[in-house]
Amino acid sequence: MEDNISQLPDALLLRILSLLPAKDVVATLVLSKRWQPLWSLVPKLVYDDSYQNIEYGRFSCFVYISLIFHEAPVLESLRFILGGNSGAVDVGAWTRTAVIRCVRELIIEMDCSSSTTPVILPKSLYTGCSILVALKLKNVILADVSSLVSFPSLKTLSFVSVKYPNDEFFKRLLSNCPVLEDLVVERNPPGDNVTIFNIIVPSLKSLFLRNSQNSVVDDSHGFVIDAPSLECFDIVDYNGGFCVFENNMPNIVKANVDVTHSHSGKILSCITSVKRLNLCLRTAKDEYPVGSILCYLLYLEICTCETEWLNLLLCLLKDSPKLRVLKLGQRHTLQDIDPRPCWIEPKSVPECLSSSLETLEWVEYNGGEEEEKELATFILRSGKCLKKVTISSNSTDLNKKLEMLKDLSLSFRRSPTCQLVFR
């Protein structure tokens, strides 16, 4: 088997070696003379200090030596997965080496749960990575710099639980990423030193925001976004605060909005071009953006855990004339103290029900709740284009489930082209 593998061309062997941890890559030099020069030419290196429970001193020495003797003409990817024993000095030196080697993708993931020394990345990171295409950081500190931050080739940027010098530094860093397309920001307040994340990036296409820590954040914290090329927007924020779009987002086709903002409806008014939308909002009926017609929306998923979900759904059905797929389900734990929404049948049938809706999926349907039964009856009775209806009950009572099925069957529009599945 070894001889057969050795017959493969160098390019294929290097691709295989790129899938292995760095320690295993270097170990291949003892296989035969054929393998000896290959390890130093592997374009992707992964250093994991937890691999095979290696003692940290030996791990650190191994990283230094292997980086010194590595000779690949282009270092495509360099990834460090480091625990609490990793030294800040080591990480800084390895990062400087990555800068010198003109790495194209740099990933540093720190586990700070048992670390007492914070890892501050060297200032050379901001000025020497002219061909860096992807930068992904987790649990590190970004040092302030007086010199100009420059990432002329950076297209992907991910910050997870990163500590910044201040608001202005974050804004300045993004302004010097002229071709940035994908941005991930996962906050760990209140220790990140940023009150407002100003995301002003004309080239940005995908934005992923997370602020889900259970900490108290007032209305002064949030995100301000100006990204006219944005196509995919994903935000989860359970800490209140705010998210403001400076301008409409005319190119957004996919969005996930799961927030507890007091004026969350304003987000919807700026993403009217969306085709696929997932929503969980604590939105009162009078907060819904009146006149925001979602004329391109084809797929809608709404979380049923919040009190006002029913009012929100009816508004969206009315304003989504081309909707084809509707999915209802409970993403989060329902609070028993919350009052359930009251069903008021619309005076007119939404256009999508009579002309475009083809698929209805309802997860954790509770037909014992009057408002849910009334809504299901209304959709089944009014949906002239329905092709498949799938309803899953959360009840374990077989008699109750049978009763639900009977109620649904009575209201189901008889059609040879529509299938009703009840689970």
N, C-alpha and C positions, 0 to 999 in steps of 0.2 A: 504493500500500500504506500509506504514511504517513497519507493522508487517511482511509482506512478505519479504521485503528487509532485515530485521533484522535476518531472518532465514538463510540467506546466510552464507557460511563459512567465517572465518576471512580473509583468503587469497584473496578471491574474493572481499570482502569489501575494503580491503587495496588497491587492484588494482584500484577500482573505485575511492577511495579517492585520489589516486595519480594523477588523471586527473584534480583535482580541485585546485584553488589558496589556499595558506596556510591559509588565513583568513577563508575561508569556511570550510576547513578541521577541524580547531580548533573549529569552531562553532558547529560541530556535537556532541560535548560532552554533550550538553544540551538536546539532543533528548531523551535519555533514558540511564539507567545503562549499557545496552548492548553496547552502542556507546562510553561511557566515556573513556575507555582505548585505543580505536583504533587510535585516532588522533595522539597520541605520538609514534605510531609504523609505521606510513606511511613512506615508503622508498624513496619517491620523494616529495620534497618541492619546491614550486614556490612562491617567495615573489615579489609582484609588487606594488610599492609605488603609482601608479596611480589608483589602483583598488578602486572603489567606492569613489574616491576623498578624501581618508582618509588624515587627517592632518599629516604632516611628523613626528612630535614629537610622536604622538600616534603610527604611523607605526613603528618607530624605537624601541619604547618600546615593541611593540608586537613581533618584530623579536627577540629581546634579550630574552624575557621570553619564547617564544615558542621553541627556540633553546635549552635553558637551560633544559626544561622539556621534550624534545624529547628523546625517548628511543629506537628507532629502532636499532636492532643489527648491521644492515648495512645500511648506508645512500647512496642509489644508485645514487641519483641526487639532487643537490642543485642549484637552479637558482634564480638570483637576476635581476629584471628589474627595473632600478632606474633612476629617473629624475634628473633635475638640483639641486633640494633641498637636495639631499642625501649628508650626511657628509662623508668626506674622512676618518675620524676616525672610524665611524661606519662600513664602508665597509671593512676597514682593520681588525677590530675586528671580523666581521662576517667571513672573509676569514680565519683568524686564527682558528676560531671555526670549519670551514670546514676541515682544516688540521688536527686538533685534532681528529675529528670524522671519519677520514679516508674516506672521501667522494670519490665515484668512478667517478662521473661526476660533474664538477663545471662550472657554466655558470654565467658570470657577464656582463651585458649589461648596459652601462651608456649612458644617453642622455645628452651630454655636451653643447647643444645649449644655455642653459640658466644658465650654471654653471660657477662660478668664481673660484672655488677651484678644482684643478685637483685631481684625485683619484690615489694615489700611492699604489700599492699592497704590502703587507708586505713581507719581505725577507723569512719568514718561508714557503711561498708558494713553493719555489724552492727546499726545502730540506726535507720537512716533508710529502709529498704526495706520499708515497711509493706504494699505490695501486690505485692512480688516473689513470683512463683509458681515460677520455675525459676532455679537458680544452678548454673553449671557452670564449674569452675576447673581449670586444668592448669598445673603448674610455676610456682606462685606461693607466696608466704609469707603466712600469716595472722598478723597482729599481735595480741598480747594486749591485752585491754581490761579496765578495771576496771568500766565501766558494764555494764548488763544487755544481753546479746545478745538481739535480738528479730526473729524472722521469722514473724509471725503468719499469713501467707498462703502460705508456702513449701510446695510439694508435691513438687518434684523437686530433689535435691541431688546433685551429682557432684564428687568430689575425686579428681583424677588426679595423682600425684606432687606432692602438696601438703605443705608443711612447716608444722607446727602449733607453737604455743607449748609445749604439754605434753598429757599424757593428760586432765587435768581440763578443759582448754579444749574439747577435742573433745566430751567428755561434756556439758558445760554448753551448748555450741552446739546439740546435738541436743535437749536438754531444752527449748529455747526455740523449737522448730519443732513446734507443737502439731498441725498437720494434715499433716505430712510423710508422703508415700506411697511415693516412690521414692528409694532411696539407692544411690549408686555410690561405692566406695572402692577405689582402686587404689594400693597402697603402693609406695614406692620406698625400702625400708630400706637402711641404718640412719639415713638423714638426715632422717626425718620427725618425730623427737622424741617419738614415741608408742610405748609398750611394749604397752599393752593398749587396744584400741579397745572401749569400752563403748558398745554400741548399744542404748539403752533408749528405744524409740519405740512407744507403744501404737498409733499410727495407721498404722505402716509396712506396706505391702503387697508391695513388691518390694525385694530386697536383693541387690546385685551386688558381690562381694568378689574382689579380685585381689592376690596376693602372690607373683608369679612371677619376681622378680629372683633371680639366682644369687648371693645373699649368705648369709652364715652367720647364722642366727637361732636362738637357743636356745629352750628350752621355756617361757621366761618371756614370750615374745611371742605375741600372738594376738588373738582376738576373743571378746567376751562379749556374747551377744545375748539381749534380752528384747523380743520383738515379737509379741504374741499374735495380731495381725491379719495376719501375714505370709502371702502367697499364693504368691509366687515367690522361690526362694532359689537363688543361683548363686555358688559359691565355687571358686576355683582357687588353691591354695597349695602351692608346691613348696619352701618354706623350713622345713618342720617346724612348730614352734609348736603352737597349739591353736585350736580353735573350740568354744565351750561355749554351749549353750542353757540359759538359766536356768529355762525352763519348756517344756513340750511346745508344738509349733506346730500346733494343731488345724485350721488353715485352709489349710495348704500344699497346693497341687495340682501344682506343677511345681518340680523341683529338679535342679540340676547340681552334683555333688560330685566334685571332682578334686583330691585332697589327698595329702600324704605324712605326715599327722599320725600319731603313734604310737597314738592311741586314736580313730581315725576312726569306728569303729563306733558311738560314742556319738551321732554326728550322726543316724544312721539311726533310732535309738531315739526321737528327738524329732520325726520327720517322717512318722509312720505314716499320715497322711491323704493322702500324695502319690499323684497319679494318673499323672504322667509323671516318670520318674527316669533320669538319666544318671549313670553311676558310673565312677570310676577310683580304686581304693583299694589301698594296700598293707596289706591287712587279713588277718591270720591267722585261721584258722577259729575259734580260741578267743576272738577279739575280737568276733566277730559278736554283736549284741545278741539273745540268745535270748528268744523270746516276743514279738518285735516283729512282729506280723502286719500285713502291708501289704494290708489287705482292700480298699483302693480302687485299688490299682495296676493300671493298664491297659497302660502302655508302659514297657518297661525296656530301656536300652542300657548294656552293660557293655564297658569297655575290656579287651582281652586282653593288654596289655603287661606287667602285673604278675604275679609268680609265683603269687599265691594267687587269681587271678581265678576259677579253676574251682571252688574251695571256696565262694567268695562267691556264685557263680551258683547253685549247688545249694541253698544256704541260702535265697536269695531266691526261687527257684522253689517251694520248699516253703512259704514264708510269703506267697506272692502268689496266692491262690486264684482271682482274677478276671483274671489277666494275659491280654491279647489279642495284644500285639505284643512280640517279643523281637528285639533287634538286638545282634549281637556284632561287634566290630571293634577294630583296634589304632590308638589315637589317637597314641601316642608310640613312639619308637624302642625296640625290644626289646633288652635287654642280653643278649648271648650268654653272659655269665658266670652269669646267673640260672638256677637249676634250674627245669625245667618241672614243672607240677603233675602229680600222679599221679591217674589216674581210678579212682574207686571207685564203682561203680554203686549208686544208692540202693536200700534194701531195699523201698521202696514208690514208686510213681509219684506225683509231685506232682500235686495236684488240678488245677492250671491246665492240665497237659498232657492230662488226660483230659476236661476239661470246658469250657475257654475259649480256649486259645491258638490263634489263627487265622493269625498271620503270623510267619515266622522269616526274618531276614535276617542273613547272615554274610559280612562283608567281610574279605578277605585270609585266607580259610580255607586251612589247610595240612593237607591230608589225610595227608601223610607223617608227621605227628606223631600217635603212637598215641592220646594223650589226646583230641585234637581229633576224630579219626575215631570214637572210642568215644562221645563226647558227641553228635556229629551222629547217629550210629546210634540212640542211646537216644531222642533227641527225635523223630526221624522214625518210629521204631517205636511210640512211646508217644503221639504227638500225634493224638488221635482227632478233633480239630476243625480241624486245619490246612487252610487254604484256599490259601495261597501260601507257597512256600519258595524263597528266592533266595540262592544261595551263589556268592560270587566268589572265585576262587583267585588267589593272588599268584604262582603258578608260570608260567613261560614255556615249560615242557616240555610239548608237546602229548600225548606218551605218558603222562606222569604225570597230566595233567589227565583224560585218558580213563580211567585207572585209578581216579581219585577218583570220577568219575561212575558207574562201574560199582559201586563199593562203596556209594555212596549209593543207587543204584537198587535194590540188593538189600534194603536195609533200609527203603526207602520204603513207607509204608502205601498200598496201592492204593485210590484213591478218585476217583470221577469229578468231585468238587468241588474237588480239590486240584491245584495246578499247581506243578511243580518246574522252577525256572530255574537253570541252572548256567552261569557265565561264566568 
